[in-house]
Amino acid sequence: MRVELDSLSKAWDGVVGADNITLDIADGDLVAFLGPSGCGKTTTLLMVAGIYKPTGGTISFDGRVVNEVAPKDRGIGMVFQSYALYPHMTVFGNISYPLRLKKLDKEEIRRRVGQVADMMGIGDLLDRRIAQLSGGQQQRVSLGRALVKEPQLLLFDEPLSNLDARLRLAMRGEIKRLQNELGITSIYVTHDQIEAMTMADRIAVMSKGVLQAYDVPEALYDQPKTLFVAGFVGNPPMNFFDVEITSTNGDFHAKSEALDLLLPHDRAVKAAASAKGKVIMGVRPEDVFLVDDAAPPAADLTLTAEIEVVEPLGREDLLGVSVGDAHMRVLVKKSQGASVGDMVGFVFDLSKVQFFDPETEQSLLWA
């Protein structure tokens, strides 16, 4: 099913939940709605589901406007964060409930429930009560109940938030595998950018009810079109510095009290076009290197600073240092043995720095 949202809006008494959301979800794609709490992602999902009525715009399924179509007639399956299972029923009772509402033949119900339960790996749990299941098993029951209806569209509202980190990792892979195998168009709401990046074909990044970007994960990461997207997509988040772009004898420099960087010409020309030359420069923690590390060819000596914090992450350490008034995070190999209090030199991979207009917060490279 192809899903199209055209200028979709929702407001309550002047409070805007979603503001002119326009995007096109291709048949068979899994699209993530990504953003912090209160950004409008769940509001938009509930309008697609028919639970909220839009105050403006249209929702179309395969070219047919469904704004006035009841939720039960939209051909959707929904998986909730809270699982929303019936505790007095068995696993079989929960999965079969939508089919019993349709008054299907008992044999057909048993066949479809068995098929879905085996697909979800819970075929041996059909006689158990919900209270006898683990969180992961309950989430599989919830997903099975959505799939047994054979929906054309699957909607996920932060379905993994209640699971521990290891189980979330396993369920991410399971949901993506099932979605690929079944080819069901899916919308997945999450505040976890790792979930969005690893699972989605395309990601809609939202902030304060506004769609900030809609693109494939790689483009959002490498070519962020707004300051918000640059700071929200990526973990650890991007470092930002207030700098001024200057030009001398054809060379472009990004300058602040602590920095003086000779910039690559292609990026500098675009950044220098900003009014007054003052811009926000962004660089990701993995694009900053200790001077004794294998710095990329495009990197030049940048600064010397004292390490203030070391956060062990297993294979890597996350260093925290101050650069003038800004705080910078740097990812380094654990083998480098960085310690708090060390004075070390850093270099930036200048071929990957980003620049943003401080007033509009739009990218100066990818707009």
C-alpha positions as CSV (number, residue, x, y, z in Angstrom):
1,M,0.0,0.0,0.0
2,R,1.2,3.5,-0.9
3,V,0.6,6.1,1.8
4,E,0.5,9.8,1.0
5,L,0.2,12.6,3.5
6,D,-0.5,16.0,2.0
7,S,-0.3,19.1,4.3
8,L,-1.5,17.0,7.2
9,S,-2.1,19.1,10.4
10,K,-3.5,18.6,13.8
11,A,-4.2,21.2,16.5
12,W,-6.1,21.4,19.8
13,D,-7.2,24.8,21.1
14,G,-4.2,26.5,19.4
15,V,-1.7,23.9,20.4
16,V,-0.1,22.4,17.2
17,G,0.6,18.7,17.2
18,A,1.5,18.4,13.6
19,D,2.0,21.2,11.1
20,N,1.6,20.7,7.3
21,I,3.3,17.2,7.2
22,T,3.7,16.2,3.5
23,L,5.4,12.9,2.6
24,D,5.0,9.9,0.3
25,I,5.6,6.3,1.6
26,A,6.2,3.8,-1.1
27,D,4.5,0.4,-1.2
28,G,6.4,-2.1,0.9
29,D,8.7,0.5,2.6
30,L,9.3,0.8,6.3
31,V,9.4,4.5,7.3
32,A,10.4,5.7,10.7
33,F,8.9,8.8,12.3
34,L,11.8,10.0,14.4
35,G,12.1,12.8,16.9
36,P,12.0,13.8,20.6
37,S,9.0,13.6,22.9
38,G,6.3,16.1,21.7
39,C,7.6,16.4,18.2
40,G,4.3,15.2,16.5
41,K,5.4,11.7,15.5
42,T,2.7,9.8,17.4
43,T,0.1,12.4,16.6
44,T,0.8,11.9,12.9
45,L,0.7,8.1,13.3
46,L,-2.7,8.3,15.0
47,M,-4.1,10.4,12.2
48,V,-3.0,7.7,9.7
49,A,-4.7,5.1,11.9
50,G,-7.9,7.1,12.0
51,I,-7.8,7.6,15.8
52,Y,-7.3,11.3,15.5
53,K,-9.1,13.4,12.9
54,P,-6.9,15.9,11.0
55,T,-7.7,19.6,11.3
56,G,-6.2,20.1,7.8
57,G,-4.7,18.1,4.9
58,T,-5.4,14.6,3.6
59,I,-4.3,11.0,4.1
60,S,-4.4,8.8,1.0
61,F,-4.0,5.0,0.7
62,D,-3.2,3.9,-2.9
63,G,-4.6,7.3,-4.1
64,R,-7.9,7.1,-2.1
65,V,-8.5,9.7,0.5
66,V,-9.3,8.0,3.8
67,N,-9.9,11.0,6.1
68,E,-13.5,9.9,6.8
69,V,-12.9,6.2,6.7
70,A,-13.3,4.4,10.1
71,P,-10.1,2.9,11.6
72,K,-11.5,-0.7,11.3
73,D,-12.0,-0.2,7.6
74,R,-8.5,1.2,6.8
75,G,-6.8,-2.2,6.5
76,I,-4.3,-1.5,9.2
77,G,-2.6,-3.4,12.0
78,M,-1.2,-1.6,15.0
79,V,1.4,-2.5,17.6
80,F,1.5,-0.4,20.8
81,Q,4.3,0.4,23.3
82,S,2.1,-0.9,26.1
83,Y,1.3,-4.2,24.2
84,A,-2.4,-3.6,24.9
85,L,-3.1,-7.3,25.5
86,Y,-6.1,-8.8,27.3
87,P,-4.7,-10.3,30.6
88,H,-7.7,-12.6,31.1
89,M,-7.2,-14.3,27.7
90,T,-4.6,-16.8,26.6
91,V,-2.1,-16.1,23.8
92,F,-4.5,-17.8,21.4
93,G,-7.4,-15.6,22.6
94,N,-5.4,-12.4,22.2
95,I,-4.1,-13.2,18.7
96,S,-7.5,-14.6,17.5
97,Y,-9.6,-11.7,18.9
98,P,-9.6,-9.6,15.7
99,L,-10.7,-12.6,13.7
100,R,-13.5,-13.5,16.1
101,L,-14.8,-10.0,15.7
102,K,-15.0,-10.6,12.0
103,K,-16.9,-13.9,12.8
104,L,-14.6,-16.0,10.7
105,D,-14.9,-19.8,10.7
106,K,-13.3,-21.5,13.8
107,E,-11.1,-23.7,11.6
108,E,-9.9,-20.6,9.6
109,I,-9.1,-18.8,12.9
110,R,-7.1,-21.8,14.2
111,R,-5.2,-22.0,10.9
112,R,-4.3,-18.3,10.8
113,V,-3.4,-18.0,14.5
114,G,-1.2,-21.1,14.2
115,Q,0.5,-19.7,11.1
116,V,1.2,-16.4,12.7
117,A,2.3,-17.9,16.1
118,D,4.8,-20.1,14.3
119,M,6.1,-17.2,12.4
120,M,6.6,-15.2,15.7
121,G,8.2,-18.2,17.4
122,I,5.4,-18.5,20.0
123,G,3.6,-21.5,18.6
124,D,4.2,-23.5,21.9
125,L,2.8,-20.6,24.1
126,L,-0.8,-20.5,22.7
127,D,-2.4,-21.9,25.9
128,R,-0.5,-19.6,28.3
129,R,-2.0,-16.5,30.0
130,I,-0.4,-13.2,29.3
131,A,0.9,-12.9,32.9
132,Q,3.0,-16.0,32.3
133,L,5.0,-14.4,29.5
134,S,8.1,-12.3,29.4
135,G,8.1,-8.8,28.0
136,G,9.6,-10.0,24.7
137,Q,7.0,-12.8,24.4
138,Q,4.2,-10.3,25.1
139,Q,5.6,-8.0,22.3
140,R,5.5,-11.0,19.9
141,V,1.9,-11.7,20.8
142,S,1.1,-8.0,20.2
143,L,2.8,-8.2,16.8
144,G,1.1,-11.5,16.0
145,R,-2.3,-10.0,16.8
146,A,-1.6,-7.2,14.3
147,L,-0.4,-9.6,11.6
148,V,-3.2,-12.1,11.9
149,K,-5.6,-9.6,10.3
150,E,-3.4,-9.6,7.2
151,P,-3.2,-5.8,7.1
152,Q,-2.0,-3.7,4.2
153,L,-0.4,-1.2,6.5
154,L,1.4,-1.9,9.8
155,L,1.7,0.9,12.4
156,F,4.2,0.7,15.3
157,D,4.1,3.2,18.2
158,E,7.4,2.9,20.0
159,P,6.9,-0.9,20.4
160,L,10.3,-1.7,21.9
161,S,10.6,1.0,24.6
162,N,9.6,-1.3,27.4
163,L,12.2,-3.9,26.6
164,D,15.8,-4.2,27.9
165,A,18.7,-3.2,25.5
166,R,19.6,-6.8,24.5
167,L,16.0,-7.8,23.7
168,R,15.5,-4.5,21.8
169,L,18.4,-5.4,19.6
170,A,16.9,-8.9,18.9
171,M,13.4,-7.6,18.2
172,R,14.7,-4.8,15.9
173,G,16.1,-7.5,13.6
174,E,13.0,-9.7,14.0
175,I,10.6,-6.9,13.0
176,K,12.7,-5.8,10.1
177,R,13.1,-9.4,8.9
178,L,9.3,-10.0,9.1
179,Q,8.5,-6.7,7.3
180,N,10.9,-7.6,4.5
181,E,9.5,-11.1,4.1
182,L,5.8,-10.0,4.2
183,G,6.4,-6.8,2.2
184,I,3.9,-4.8,4.3
185,T,4.1,-1.1,4.2
186,S,5.0,0.0,7.7
187,I,5.3,3.2,9.8
188,Y,7.5,3.0,12.9
189,V,7.4,5.7,15.5
190,T,10.5,6.0,17.7
191,H,12.6,8.5,19.6
192,D,15.6,6.2,19.3
193,Q,17.7,7.2,16.3
194,I,19.6,3.9,16.3
195,E,16.3,2.1,15.8
196,A,15.4,4.4,13.0
197,M,18.8,4.2,11.3
198,T,19.0,0.4,11.4
199,M,15.4,-0.5,10.5
200,A,14.0,2.2,8.2
201,D,14.1,2.5,4.4
202,R,13.5,6.2,4.9
203,I,13.2,8.4,8.0
204,A,10.9,11.4,8.6
205,V,12.7,13.6,11.3
206,M,10.2,15.8,13.2
207,S,10.6,18.7,15.7
208,K,7.8,20.7,17.3
209,G,5.2,19.3,14.8
210,V,7.3,20.3,11.8
211,L,8.8,17.8,9.3
212,Q,12.5,18.7,9.3
213,A,13.7,16.1,6.8
214,Y,12.6,13.0,4.9
215,D,15.3,10.9,3.4
216,V,17.3,7.6,3.5
217,P,19.4,7.1,6.7
218,E,22.7,7.7,5.0
219,A,21.7,11.0,3.5
220,L,20.4,12.3,6.9
221,Y,23.7,11.3,8.5
222,D,26.1,12.6,5.8
223,Q,24.1,15.5,4.4
224,P,21.9,16.9,7.2
225,K,19.8,19.7,5.8
226,T,19.1,21.5,9.2
227,L,20.9,22.1,12.4
228,F,18.3,20.0,14.3
229,V,18.8,17.0,12.0
230,A,22.6,17.3,12.4
231,G,22.3,17.3,16.1
232,F,19.6,14.7,16.5
233,V,20.8,12.0,14.1
234,G,24.0,10.4,15.2
235,N,25.3,9.0,18.5
236,P,27.3,10.6,20.0
237,P,25.8,13.8,18.7
238,M,27.6,16.2,16.4
239,N,29.9,18.9,17.9
240,F,29.0,22.6,17.0
241,F,31.1,25.7,17.0
242,D,30.3,29.3,16.2
243,V,32.9,30.4,13.6
244,E,33.5,33.2,11.1
245,I,34.4,32.3,7.5
246,T,37.2,34.6,6.2
247,S,39.0,34.6,2.8
248,T,42.7,35.6,2.2
249,N,44.4,35.1,-1.1
250,G,41.9,32.6,-2.2
251,D,42.1,30.5,1.0
252,F,39.1,30.2,3.3
253,H,39.5,29.9,7.1
254,A,37.0,29.1,9.8
255,K,38.0,31.1,12.8
256,S,36.9,31.4,16.5
257,E,38.9,32.2,19.6
258,A,40.1,28.7,19.8
259,L,40.1,27.6,16.1
260,D,41.7,28.6,12.9
261,L,41.0,26.0,10.2
262,L,42.0,26.0,6.5
263,L,38.8,24.8,4.8
264,P,38.4,22.6,1.7
265,H,37.6,25.0,-1.1
266,D,34.3,23.4,-2.3
267,R,32.7,23.5,1.2
268,A,34.2,26.9,2.1
269,V,32.7,28.6,-1.0
270,K,29.2,27.6,-0.1
271,A,29.7,28.4,3.6
272,A,31.2,31.8,2.8
273,A,28.1,32.9,1.0
274,S,26.3,33.3,4.3
275,A,25.6,36.8,5.4
276,K,28.5,38.4,7.4
277,G,30.4,35.1,7.2
278,K,29.3,34.0,10.7
279,V,28.1,30.4,10.6
280,I,27.7,27.3,12.8
281,M,30.2,24.6,12.0
282,G,29.5,21.0,12.9
283,V,31.9,18.0,13.1
284,R,31.0,14.5,14.3
285,P,33.0,12.9,17.1
286,E,34.3,10.1,14.9
287,D,35.7,12.8,12.5
288,V,38.1,14.2,15.2
289,F,41.4,12.4,15.7
290,L,44.2,12.5,18.2
291,V,47.4,13.5,16.5
292,D,49.0,10.1,17.1
293,D,46.0,8.4,15.4
294,A,45.9,7.8,11.6
295,A,44.4,11.1,10.6
296,P,42.9,11.3,7.1
297,P,44.7,13.3,4.4
298,A,42.2,16.1,4.5
299,A,42.9,16.9,8.1
300,D,45.2,19.6,9.4
301,L,46.4,20.3,12.9
302,T,43.5,21.9,14.7
303,L,44.1,22.4,18.4
304,T,45.6,21.3,21.7
305,A,43.3,20.7,24.6
306,E,43.1,19.0,28.0
307,I,41.0,15.9,28.3
308,E,38.3,16.6,30.9
309,V,36.2,13.4,30.8
310,V,36.8,9.8,29.5
311,E,33.8,7.6,29.0
312,P,34.7,4.0,28.2
313,L,32.4,2.5,25.6
314,G,34.1,-0.9,25.1
315,R,36.0,-0.8,21.9
316,E,36.2,3.0,22.0
317,D,36.5,5.8,24.5
318,L,34.5,9.0,24.3
319,L,36.5,12.0,25.3
320,G,35.2,15.3,26.5
321,V,37.3,18.4,26.0
322,S,36.6,22.2,26.1
323,V,37.3,24.3,23.0
324,G,36.9,27.9,24.0
325,D,33.3,28.3,25.1
326,A,32.3,25.0,23.4
327,H,32.4,21.5,24.6
328,M,33.6,18.8,22.2
329,R,33.2,15.0,22.2
330,V,35.8,12.8,20.5
331,L,35.7,9.1,19.8
332,V,39.1,7.4,20.0
333,K,40.4,3.9,20.0
334,K,40.6,2.3,23.5
335,S,44.2,1.3,22.7
336,Q,45.3,5.0,22.8
337,G,44.9,5.0,26.6
338,A,43.7,8.6,26.9
339,S,43.4,9.8,30.5
340,V,41.8,12.8,32.3
341,G,44.2,15.7,32.5
342,D,46.2,14.7,29.4
343,M,47.1,17.6,27.1
344,V,46.7,16.2,23.6
345,G,46.5,17.5,20.0
346,F,43.4,17.0,17.8
347,V,42.8,17.2,14.1
348,F,39.5,17.5,12.2
349,D,38.6,15.7,9.0
350,L,37.8,18.9,7.2
351,S,36.3,17.0,4.2
352,K,33.3,16.1,6.4
353,V,32.6,19.4,8.4
354,Q,29.1,20.8,8.1
355,F,28.0,24.5,8.0
356,F,24.6,26.0,9.0
357,D,23.1,29.4,8.9
358,P,22.8,30.7,12.5
359,E,19.5,32.5,11.8
360,T,17.6,30.0,9.7
361,E,19.4,26.9,11.0
362,Q,19.4,25.6,7.4
363,S,22.5,23.8,5.9
364,L,24.7,26.0,3.8
365,L,26.0,22.9,1.9
366,W,22.9,20.8,1.2
367,A,19.9,23.2,1.1
